[in-house]
């Protein structure tokens, strides 16, 4: 049950299938048992054998919706090495895992500010001027705040992405309305970049290379659906405001 919860927590936090597989097998080897794990889009199937391989145990872990947290992935991966190196018993390992799972995330207001600054930096990277950066900062501030509020109330992630993109894109057209920037098209184009599902795309490609095809296709499909919702929100904003980009 501990290994099942460990693998499920890693999957919830955004770990690749290969990393989950390697970490679980590392822990199982340290405890003198054999583990076989199958990672599916929404669940983990885990089979264990005892030292004599006379008895087997199978359990299923179901994924929740905790959201991507690469800090948790890194700590859990490190825990597998600590178990191997220091020979932690299951009780000690469970205590460590619960402590990792219970660690608070970053303050939502700080994340909102940092994401807005990062997206404004993308605007500069693509050639936007200072005014365009300010517009993108405000657009991201609004769009990401809407995303945080929607997710807090458990609204469908696809609708969340669509409305966040729409709000950010409408705000970013201020460059056209007020003529306060020489690069209004860059402000509009970069205002929705904070919604691009980069980690799901990267994880999907990694799973594909490690031959976890079912998990890879699921992650890539989710990423493409998110990208479609992002694009729909952007196009809807341009259509309603009547600006050509």
Backbone as CSV, one residue per row, in Angstrom:
resi,resn,N_x,N_y,N_z,CA_x,CA_y,CA_z,C_x,C_y,C_z
1,UNK,0.822,-1.195,0.000,0.000,0.000,0.000,0.873,1.269,0.000
2,UNK,1.994,1.194,0.707,2.908,2.332,0.739,3.469,2.614,-0.648
3,UNK,3.915,1.575,-1.347,4.458,1.766,-2.691,3.375,2.248,-3.648
4,UNK,2.166,1.760,-3.479,1.056,2.231,-4.312,0.822,3.726,-4.111
5,UNK,0.753,4.157,-2.848,0.532,5.570,-2.559,1.703,6.423,-3.032
6,UNK,2.905,5.885,-2.921,4.107,6.587,-3.382,4.028,6.824,-4.886
7,UNK,3.721,5.773,-5.649,3.645,5.885,-7.104,2.513,6.813,-7.530
8,UNK,1.377,6.727,-6.847,0.238,7.575,-7.188,0.542,9.045,-6.920
9,UNK,1.225,9.329,-5.817,1.587,10.708,-5.492,2.551,11.269,-6.531
10,UNK,3.479,10.455,-7.001,4.395,10.908,-8.045,3.648,11.197,-9.341
11,UNK,2.692,10.322,-9.689,1.900,10.534,-10.897,1.063,11.806,-10.767
12,UNK,0.462,12.013,-9.603,-0.322,13.224,-9.356,0.520,14.485,-9.511
13,UNK,1.767,14.417,-9.087,2.629,15.595,-9.045,3.305,15.898,-10.377
14,UNK,3.104,15.030,-11.384,3.638,15.326,-12.713,4.924,14.621,-13.071
15,UNK,5.242,13.512,-12.406,6.457,12.756,-12.739,6.247,11.968,-14.023
16,UNK,7.327,11.722,-14.753,7.239,10.886,-15.944,7.073,9.424,-15.538
17,UNK,6.543,8.624,-16.443,6.317,7.204,-16.145,7.633,6.493,-15.849
18,UNK,8.677,6.847,-16.572,9.972,6.204,-16.360,10.528,6.491,-14.961
19,UNK,10.386,7.727,-14.522,10.873,8.088,-13.182,10.099,7.339,-12.106
20,UNK,8.785,7.245,-12.263,7.970,6.519,-11.292,8.397,5.054,-11.240
21,UNK,8.552,4.455,-12.396,8.932,3.047,-12.480,10.282,2.798,-11.819
22,UNK,11.251,3.635,-12.116,12.588,3.454,-11.553,12.585,3.646,-10.039
23,UNK,11.871,4.646,-9.551,11.853,4.924,-8.111,11.189,3.790,-7.337
24,UNK,10.061,3.290,-7.852,9.360,2.198,-7.167,10.224,0.945,-7.134
25,UNK,10.860,0.632,-8.237,11.706,-0.572,-8.275,12.941,-0.410,-7.395
26,UNK,13.438,0.795,-7.264,14.588,1.041,-6.381,14.209,0.759,-4.929
27,UNK,13.035,1.236,-4.525,12.578,1.002,-3.159,12.299,-0.484,-2.931
28,UNK,11.637,-1.117,-3.892,11.320,-2.538,-3.753,12.585,-3.373,-3.619
29,UNK,13.593,-3.057,-4.416,14.861,-3.788,-4.341,15.517,-3.602,-2.978
30,UNK,15.437,-2.375,-2.442,16.025,-2.106,-1.128,15.342,-2.914,-0.031
31,UNK,14.071,-3.246,-0.217,13.327,-4.020,0.781,13.284,-5.517,0.457
32,UNK,14.028,-5.918,-0.574,14.134,-7.340,-0.878,12.906,-7.948,-1.511
33,UNK,12.125,-7.158,-2.224,10.950,-7.687,-2.907,11.022,-7.323,-4.386
34,UNK,10.175,-7.931,-5.179,10.127,-7.670,-6.609,8.857,-6.901,-6.936
35,UNK,8.987,-5.851,-7.733,7.836,-5.014,-8.064,7.667,-4.920,-9.567
36,UNK,6.427,-4.941,-9.989,6.083,-4.721,-11.393,4.974,-3.689,-11.417
37,UNK,5.168,-2.595,-12.143,4.216,-1.492,-12.112,3.772,-1.147,-13.520
38,UNK,2.481,-0.904,-13.662,1.910,-0.431,-14.924,1.278,0.933,-14.658
39,UNK,1.677,1.911,-15.437,1.223,3.281,-15.228,0.244,3.654,-16.330
40,UNK,-0.985,3.926,-15.944,-2.042,4.325,-16.856,-2.374,5.795,-16.634
41,UNK,-3.129,6.400,-17.525,-3.401,7.838,-17.392,-4.019,8.249,-16.063
42,UNK,-4.928,7.429,-15.507,-5.640,7.815,-14.295,-5.401,6.887,-13.111
43,UNK,-4.579,5.872,-13.282,-4.356,4.943,-12.170,-3.020,4.233,-12.310
44,UNK,-2.605,3.619,-11.211,-1.363,2.851,-11.150,-1.704,1.423,-10.743
45,UNK,-1.198,0.455,-11.487,-1.376,-0.958,-11.148,-0.040,-1.490,-10.637
46,UNK,-0.034,-1.981,-9.410,1.206,-2.421,-8.779,1.086,-3.868,-8.332
47,UNK,2.058,-4.677,-8.745,2.114,-6.085,-8.321,3.438,-6.320,-7.614
48,UNK,3.401,-6.974,-6.446,4.591,-7.253,-5.649,4.706,-8.755,-5.385
49,UNK,5.943,-9.229,-5.343,6.225,-10.609,-4.967,7.148,-10.607,-3.757
50,UNK,6.975,-11.611,-2.893,7.858,-11.717,-1.733,9.214,-12.275,-2.155
51,UNK,10.113,-12.445,-1.157,11.481,-12.870,-1.468,11.530,-14.231,-2.158
52,UNK,10.620,-15.117,-1.808,10.626,-16.459,-2.404,9.814,-16.528,-3.692
53,UNK,9.151,-15.456,-4.025,8.282,-15.374,-5.207,7.188,-16.442,-5.181
54,UNK,6.753,-16.771,-3.977,5.668,-17.728,-3.807,4.315,-17.031,-3.633
55,UNK,4.355,-15.781,-3.203,3.122,-15.038,-2.970,3.200,-13.694,-3.702
56,UNK,2.110,-13.296,-4.273,2.046,-12.006,-4.964,0.895,-11.173,-4.409
57,UNK,1.043,-9.868,-4.516,0.043,-8.933,-4.009,-0.169,-7.864,-5.082
58,UNK,-1.407,-7.551,-5.354,-1.732,-6.576,-6.389,-2.667,-5.518,-5.826
59,UNK,-2.399,-4.265,-6.159,-3.278,-3.186,-5.715,-3.308,-2.098,-6.786
60,UNK,-4.316,-1.255,-6.684,-4.541,-0.203,-7.678,-4.591,1.140,-6.970
61,UNK,-3.879,2.111,-7.518,-3.923,3.474,-6.989,-4.577,4.393,-7.995
62,UNK,-5.506,5.219,-7.542,-6.245,6.109,-8.429,-5.715,7.532,-8.310
63,UNK,-5.486,8.137,-9.445,-4.960,9.496,-9.487,-6.015,10.490,-9.058
64,UNK,-5.604,11.495,-8.301,-6.502,12.590,-7.943,-6.144,13.797,-8.815
65,UNK,-6.413,14.982,-8.363,-6.114,16.174,-9.165,-5.361,17.190,-8.315
66,UNK,-4.203,16.793,-7.824,-3.413,17.676,-6.974,-2.732,18.782,-7.763
67,UNK,-2.489,18.538,-9.043,-1.781,19.522,-9.850,-0.288,19.253,-9.871
68,UNK,0.381,19.779,-10.879,1.811,19.539,-11.063,2.614,20.251,-9.976
69,UNK,3.533,19.498,-9.358,4.419,20.052,-8.345,5.758,19.335,-8.477
70,UNK,6.666,19.932,-9.232,7.943,19.275,-9.490,8.820,19.217,-8.239
71,UNK,8.550,20.083,-7.283,9.268,19.996,-6.015,8.940,18.700,-5.290
72,UNK,7.670,18.326,-5.304,7.257,17.061,-4.694,7.879,15.880,-5.427
73,UNK,7.922,15.955,-6.760,8.545,14.884,-7.548,10.009,14.722,-7.170
74,UNK,10.719,15.828,-7.058,12.146,15.769,-6.721,12.362,15.196,-5.324
75,UNK,11.518,15.586,-4.361,11.671,15.076,-2.994,11.353,13.594,-2.909
76,UNK,10.318,13.163,-3.622,9.978,11.739,-3.611,11.049,10.911,-4.297
77,UNK,11.613,11.439,-5.362,12.699,10.725,-6.029,13.909,10.608,-5.113
78,UNK,14.212,11.683,-4.410,15.318,11.667,-3.457,15.048,10.681,-2.328
79,UNK,13.782,10.586,-1.914,13.418,9.645,-0.858,13.745,8.208,-1.256
80,UNK,13.555,7.863,-2.516,13.869,6.500,-2.957,15.352,6.194,-2.802
81,UNK,16.198,7.195,-3.044,17.643,6.995,-2.851,17.991,6.888,-1.361
82,UNK,17.313,7.696,-0.537,17.572,7.644,0.905,17.181,6.281,1.467
83,UNK,16.039,5.745,1.002,15.618,4.413,1.448,16.660,3.371,1.071
84,UNK,17.212,3.503,-0.115,18.211,2.544,-0.583,19.527,2.676,0.173
85,UNK,19.948,3.924,0.409,21.256,4.154,1.020,21.244,3.949,2.538
86,UNK,20.181,4.363,3.193,20.125,4.325,4.656,19.293,3.166,5.194
87,UNK,18.752,2.358,4.298,17.980,1.163,4.674,16.812,1.516,5.590
88,UNK,16.040,2.516,5.189,14.857,2.887,5.968,13.818,1.783,5.896
89,UNK,13.156,1.509,7.004,12.086,0.519,6.984,10.793,1.177,6.483
90,UNK,9.761,0.380,6.161,8.526,0.960,5.612,7.881,2.007,6.505
91,UNK,7.929,1.835,7.801,7.303,2.808,8.699,7.995,4.168,8.611
92,UNK,9.322,4.154,8.582,10.068,5.403,8.473,9.843,6.031,7.108
93,UNK,9.800,5.203,6.069,9.573,5.724,4.719,8.188,6.352,4.599
94,UNK,7.200,5.729,5.236,5.841,6.270,5.193,5.774,7.619,5.895
95,UNK,6.478,7.737,7.006,6.511,9.004,7.725,7.117,10.105,6.861
96,UNK,8.206,9.778,6.170,8.858,10.758,5.288,7.940,11.149,4.137
97,UNK,7.249,10.164,3.568,6.373,10.437,2.433,5.202,11.327,2.858
98,UNK,4.639,11.073,4.017,3.538,11.904,4.498,4.003,13.335,4.762
99,UNK,5.234,13.468,5.244,5.764,14.811,5.481,5.945,15.562,4.153
100,UNK,6.412,14.844,3.124,6.571,15.453,1.799,5.212,15.847,1.228
101,UNK,4.239,14.941,1.337,2.906,15.212,0.790,2.226,16.373,1.503
102,UNK,2.560,16.568,2.781,1.920,17.623,3.560,2.600,18.973,3.478
103,UNK,3.697,19.068,2.723,4.386,20.352,2.603,3.511,21.367,1.870
104,UNK,3.379,22.569,2.403,2.532,23.573,1.743,3.173,24.059,0.446
105,UNK,2.333,24.403,-0.502,2.832,24.959,-1.748,3.151,26.439,-1.592
106,UNK,3.545,27.047,-2.683,3.864,28.472,-2.665,2.586,29.284,-2.469
107,UNK,2.717,30.449,-1.897,1.588,31.337,-1.716,1.009,31.719,-3.080
108,UNK,-0.313,31.636,-3.213,-0.967,31.878,-4.498,-0.693,33.288,-5.023
109,UNK,-0.615,34.257,-4.146,-0.356,35.637,-4.583,1.056,35.793,-5.115
110,UNK,2.012,35.099,-4.502,3.385,35.145,-4.988,3.496,34.474,-6.358
111,UNK,2.824,33.331,-6.505,2.825,32.639,-7.799,2.216,33.527,-8.874
112,UNK,1.116,34.208,-8.538,0.464,35.115,-9.482,1.419,36.211,-9.939
113,UNK,2.157,36.782,-9.010,3.101,37.848,-9.345,4.250,37.321,-10.204
114,UNK,4.802,36.163,-9.832,5.935,35.605,-10.570,5.548,35.189,-11.990
115,UNK,4.370,34.597,-12.131,3.915,34.193,-13.467,3.705,35.427,-14.349
116,UNK,3.170,36.472,-13.780,2.955,37.704,-14.545,4.281,38.309,-14.998
117,UNK,5.263,38.302,-14.109,6.597,38.803,-14.476,7.235,37.932,-15.553
118,UNK,7.076,36.623,-15.425,7.660,35.708,-16.398,7.034,35.903,-17.775
119,UNK,5.721,36.079,-17.826,5.063,36.259,-19.119,5.431,37.599,-19.743
120,UNK,5.598,38.625,-18.916,6.071,39.912,-19.433,7.479,39.773,-20.009
121,UNK,8.286,38.926,-19.402,9.637,38.667,-19.922,9.583,37.975,-21.272
122,UNK,8.598,37.069,-21.452,8.411,36.441,-22.757,8.093,37.486,-23.815
123,UNK,7.287,38.460,-23.443,6.954,39.542,-24.369,8.217,40.266,-24.822
124,UNK,9.103,40.556,-23.875,10.366,41.218,-24.218,11.237,40.314,-25.079
125,UNK,11.235,39.030,-24.770,12.038,38.067,-25.524,11.632,38.033,-26.993
126,UNK,10.341,38.209,-27.268,9.847,38.183,-28.637,9.843,39.562,-29.295
127,UNK,10.453,40.545,-28.634,10.623,41.856,-29.259,9.648,42.922,-28.815
128,UNK,8.881,42.693,-27.773,7.936,43.699,-27.299,8.639,44.839,-26.577
129,UNK,8.062,46.042,-26.673,8.652,47.180,-25.975,8.159,47.233,-24.524
130,UNK,8.584,48.278,-23.806,8.262,48.364,-22.377,6.760,48.462,-22.135
131,UNK,6.064,49.210,-22.979,4.613,49.341,-22.810,3.906,48.012,-23.047
132,UNK,4.375,47.278,-24.054,3.797,45.956,-24.325,4.031,45.024,-23.146
133,UNK,5.201,45.103,-22.531,5.478,44.282,-21.352,4.509,44.605,-20.216
134,UNK,4.232,45.890,-20.027,3.282,46.275,-18.981,1.886,45.752,-19.257
135,UNK,1.491,45.807,-20.521,0.166,45.301,-20.899,0.083,43.800,-20.659
136,UNK,1.129,43.071,-21.055,1.156,41.616,-20.869,1.150,41.274,-19.385
137,UNK,1.857,42.054,-18.595,1.866,41.825,-17.142,0.455,41.913,-16.577
138,UNK,-0.275,42.978,-16.955,-1.644,43.149,-16.445,-2.581,42.071,-16.990
139,UNK,-2.405,41.717,-18.275,-3.249,40.680,-18.878,-3.034,39.338,-18.198
140,UNK,-1.779,39.020,-17.922,-1.470,37.763,-17.246,-1.981,37.778,-15.819
141,UNK,-1.857,38.921,-15.171,-2.349,39.058,-13.801,-3.841,38.718,-13.733
142,UNK,-4.602,39.231,-14.699,-6.040,38.953,-14.719,-6.317,37.506,-15.116
143,UNK,-5.683,37.055,-16.201,-5.944,35.703,-16.701,-5.560,34.625,-15.710
144,UNK,-4.410,34.769,-15.076,-3.963,33.747,-14.131,-4.780,33.787,-12.838
145,UNK,-5.226,34.977,-12.452,-6.096,35.071,-11.276,-7.411,34.335,-11.539
146,UNK,-7.959,34.496,-12.730,-9.179,33.773,-13.090,-8.928,32.271,-13.064
147,UNK,-7.783,31.850,-13.572,-7.445,30.422,-13.548,-7.382,29.898,-12.121
148,UNK,-6.730,30.629,-11.237,-6.628,30.207,-9.843,-8.007,30.103,-9.192
149,UNK,-8.879,31.082,-9.442,-10.208,31.070,-8.832,-11.062,29.934,-9.374
150,UNK,-10.995,29.713,-10.683,-11.784,28.645,-11.290,-11.357,27.286,-10.762
151,UNK,-10.037,27.055,-10.711,-9.542,25.762,-10.238,-9.864,25.557,-8.762
152,UNK,-9.860,26.637,-7.992,-10.194,26.535,-6.580,-11.638,26.061,-6.401
153,UNK,-12.508,26.437,-7.322,-13.915,26.041,-7.250,-14.195,24.807,-8.113
154,UNK,-13.130,24.119,-8.529,-13.232,22.838,-9.237,-14.004,22.942,-10.556
155,UNK,-13.832,24.051,-11.242,-14.417,24.201,-12.581,-13.544,23.435,-13.574
156,UNK,-14.163,22.880,-14.596,-13.467,22.062,-15.579,-12.205,22.769,-16.089
157,UNK,-11.044,22.095,-16.077,-9.788,22.733,-16.514,-9.836,23.265,-17.940
158,UNK,-10.605,22.617,-18.812,-10.679,23.083,-20.197,-11.422,24.403,-20.291
159,UNK,-12.531,24.518,-19.576,-13.235,25.793,-19.535,-12.394,26.863,-18.846
160,UNK,-11.655,26.446,-17.830,-10.767,27.376,-17.137,-9.741,27.963,-18.089
161,UNK,-9.118,27.107,-18.890,-8.122,27.568,-19.858,-8.751,28.511,-20.878
162,UNK,-9.931,28.156,-21.372,-10.603,28.978,-22.384,-10.919,30.364,-21.841
163,UNK,-11.511,30.453,-20.659,-11.883,31.751,-20.098,-10.648,32.558,-19.690
164,UNK,-9.614,31.882,-19.195,-8.386,32.591,-18.826,-7.721,33.198,-20.063
165,UNK,-7.656,32.410,-21.142,-7.065,32.910,-22.391,-7.881,34.064,-22.951
166,UNK,-9.200,33.924,-22.919,-10.075,34.984,-23.430,-9.866,36.281,-22.650
167,UNK,-9.842,36.195,-21.335,-9.683,37.390,-20.493,-8.334,38.057,-20.717
168,UNK,-7.279,37.242,-20.772,-5.944,37.802,-20.974,-5.822,38.443,-22.351
169,UNK,-6.385,37.787,-23.361,-6.279,38.314,-24.724,-7.057,39.619,-24.880
170,UNK,-8.260,39.688,-24.294,-9.043,40.927,-24.368,-8.287,42.074,-23.702
171,UNK,-7.700,41.792,-22.546,-6.927,42.821,-21.840,-5.724,43.274,-22.662
172,UNK,-5.092,42.336,-23.351,-3.878,42.661,-24.112,-4.157,43.526,-25.334
173,UNK,-5.418,43.630,-25.774,-5.731,44.493,-26.921,-5.698,45.976,-26.537
174,UNK,-5.377,46.276,-25.290,-5.255,47.678,-24.864,-4.212,48.413,-25.689
175,UNK,-3.216,47.686,-26.191,-2.205,48.316,-27.037,-2.791,48.870,-28.315
176,UNK,-3.788,48.198,-28.876,-4.481,48.699,-30.062,-5.434,49.837,-29.706
177,UNK,-6.146,49.676,-28.587,-7.171,50.655,-28.208,-6.569,52.009,-27.872
178,UNK,-5.511,51.992,-27.059,-4.940,53.254,-26.577,-3.697,53.685,-27.356
179,UNK,-3.186,52.836,-28.225,-2.013,53.191,-29.023,-0.788,53.485,-28.190
180,UNK,-0.661,52.789,-27.054,0.425,53.083,-26.114,1.672,52.237,-26.349
181,UNK,1.674,51.416,-27.384,2.828,50.577,-27.664,3.033,50.456,-29.170
182,UNK,4.277,50.291,-29.554,4.601,50.105,-30.973,4.541,48.635,-31.376
183,UNK,4.345,47.744,-30.427,4.296,46.298,-30.724,3.040,45.674,-30.115
184,UNK,1.854,46.163,-30.498,0.628,45.632,-29.898,0.377,44.172,-30.257
185,UNK,0.824,43.749,-31.454,0.605,42.359,-31.866,1.417,41.389,-31.018
186,UNK,2.591,41.808,-30.565,3.399,40.949,-29.706,2.766,40.844,-28.322
187,UNK,2.174,41.934,-27.854,1.479,41.900,-26.567,0.321,40.910,-26.611
188,UNK,-0.443,40.921,-27.703,-1.564,39.993,-27.827,-1.066,38.554,-27.925
189,UNK,-0.040,38.329,-28.740,0.459,36.973,-28.966,1.067,36.326,-27.736
190,UNK,1.702,37.121,-26.893,2.380,36.556,-25.723,1.524,36.587,-24.463
191,UNK,0.352,37.200,-24.537,-0.484,37.333,-23.342,-1.028,36.001,-22.844
192,UNK,-1.069,34.982,-23.715,-1.641,33.685,-23.327,-0.579,32.595,-23.162
193,UNK,0.684,32.960,-23.243,1.742,31.947,-23.172,1.802,31.261,-21.814
194,UNK,1.306,31.907,-20.771,1.343,31.283,-19.440,0.434,30.059,-19.358
195,UNK,-0.430,29.878,-20.347,-1.341,28.737,-20.356,-0.836,27.570,-21.194
196,UNK,0.275,27.755,-21.885,0.809,26.679,-22.730,1.211,25.495,-21.845
197,UNK,0.711,24.282,-22.128,0.997,23.109,-21.274,2.366,22.492,-21.573
198,UNK,3.404,23.190,-21.199,4.757,22.728,-21.524,5.137,21.433,-20.843
199,UNK,4.817,21.294,-19.558,5.201,20.083,-18.824,4.456,18.855,-19.348
200,UNK,3.137,18.908,-19.590,2.471,17.741,-20.181,3.051,17.343,-21.536
201,UNK,3.406,18.318,-22.371,4.026,17.999,-23.654,5.374,17.300,-23.445
202,UNK,6.182,17.840,-22.524,7.502,17.258,-22.260,7.375,15.861,-21.654
203,UNK,6.462,15.700,-20.703,6.260,14.384,-20.095,5.734,13.374,-21.100
204,UNK,4.834,13.819,-21.981,4.313,12.928,-23.007,5.403,12.446,-23.947
205,UNK,6.293,13.371,-24.336,7.406,12.980,-25.205,8.352,12.019,-24.489
206,UNK,8.606,12.289,-23.198,9.471,11.400,-22.420,8.868,10.010,-22.292
207,UNK,7.556,9.948,-22.013,6.890,8.650,-21.895,6.903,7.898,-23.221
208,UNK,6.797,8.628,-24.314,6.841,7.996,-25.627,8.208,7.360,-25.875
209,UNK,9.266,8.087,-25.503,10.623,7.568,-25.711,10.904,6.359,-24.815
210,UNK,10.292,6.329,-23.632,10.497,5.202,-22.716,9.470,4.084,-22.940
211,UNK,8.682,4.199,-24.019,7.755,3.165,-24.482,6.560,2.959,-23.563
212,UNK,6.202,3.986,-22.829,4.954,3.975,-22.072,3.897,4.661,-22.952
213,UNK,3.460,3.974,-23.971,2.685,4.602,-25.029,1.301,5.060,-24.570
214,UNK,0.634,4.271,-23.751,-0.711,4.649,-23.315,-0.666,5.945,-22.508
215,UNK,0.243,6.008,-21.557,0.392,7.206,-20.739,0.841,8.392,-21.592
216,UNK,1.736,8.140,-22.542,2.234,9.201,-23.421,1.112,9.791,-24.261
217,UNK,0.321,8.931,-24.875,-0.771,9.420,-25.715,-1.808,10.183,-24.903
218,UNK,-2.067,9.727,-23.682,-3.010,10.430,-22.827,-2.514,11.831,-22.489
219,UNK,-1.250,11.935,-22.114,-0.703,13.238,-21.743,-0.629,14.170,-22.947
220,UNK,-0.221,13.642,-24.085,-0.143,14.468,-25.281,-1.525,14.924,-25.732
221,UNK,-2.507,14.042,-25.603,-3.872,14.416,-25.972,-4.404,15.509,-25.049
222,UNK,-4.175,15.361,-23.741,-4.591,16.395,-22.794,-3.922,17.731,-23.116
223,UNK,-2.630,17.677,-23.454,-1.896,18.899,-23.782,-2.452,19.551,-25.045
224,UNK,-2.799,18.748,-26.043,-3.351,19.301,-27.285,-4.744,19.886,-27.066
225,UNK,-5.546,19.239,-26.215,-6.866,19.777,-25.894,-6.723,21.121,-25.179
226,UNK,-5.777,21.203,-24.243,-5.522,22.463,-23.547,-5.085,23.547,-24.519
227,UNK,-4.206,23.189,-25.470,-3.753,24.142,-26.481,-4.911,24.606,-27.353
228,UNK,-5.816,23.691,-27.691,-6.997,24.045,-28.483,-7.878,25.036,-27.719
229,UNK,-8.081,24.781,-26.422,-8.891,25.690,-25.604,-8.228,27.063,-25.500
230,UNK,-6.919,27.058,-25.359,-6.164,28.316,-25.317,-6.369,29.096,-26.618
231,UNK,-6.226,28.407,-27.733,-6.369,29.057,-29.041,-7.793,29.558,-29.264
232,UNK,-8.767,28.779,-28.801,-10.167,29.186,-28.937,-10.439,30.466,-28.159
233,UNK,-9.915,30.548,-26.943,-10.084,31.757,-26.145,-9.442,32.964,-26.801
234,UNK,-8.246,32.780,-27.360,-7.540,33.874,-28.037,-8.306,34.333,-29.272
235,UNK,-8.743,33.381,-30.100,-9.473,33.726,-31.323,-10.811,34.393,-31.002
236,UNK,-11.490,33.912,-29.973,-12.758,34.520,-29.573,-12.563,35.965,-29.138
237,UNK,-11.483,36.234,-28.413,-11.191,37.602,-27.973,-10.931,38.508,-29.166
238,UNK,-10.171,38.033,-30.143,-9.875,38.842,-31.327,-11.129,39.065,-32.167
239,UNK,-11.969,38.039,-32.223,-13.201,38.170,-33.013,-14.146,39.190,-32.381
240,UNK,-14.292,39.125,-31.066,-15.215,40.034,-30.382,-14.707,41.476,-30.406
241,UNK,-13.416,41.649,-30.191,-12.859,43.002,-30.188,-12.691,43.557,-31.599
242,UNK,-12.653,42.682,-32.603,-12.585,43.129,-33.996,-11.199,43.521,-34.468
243,UNK,-10.162,43.182,-33.709,-8.801,43.520,-34.118,-8.206,42.395,-34.951
244,UNK,-7.432,42.781,-35.957,-6.750,41.792,-36.797,-5.334,41.611,-36.283
245,UNK,-4.944,40.360,-36.102,-3.593,40.079,-35.563,-2.769,39.338,-36.591
